[in-house]
Amino acid sequence: MKKAILAVVITLLVSLFVMGVFYETLEFGLLAAILIMGGFIIYFNEKKK
């Protein structure tokens, strides 16, 4: 459960940072959040095997 909370917090921070940098277009922040969370899902699934 700690890993899931850590992944959510990191995803939130990265997406807010990207939204702050690209403040004219919020889509980049949403895209960064999806990419980071997808990476965490793949990493944790591969680590279990």
Secondary structure, DSSP 8 states (H G I E B T S, - for coil): -HHHHHHHHHHHHHHHHHHHHTTT-THHHHHHHHHHHHHHHHHHHHHH-
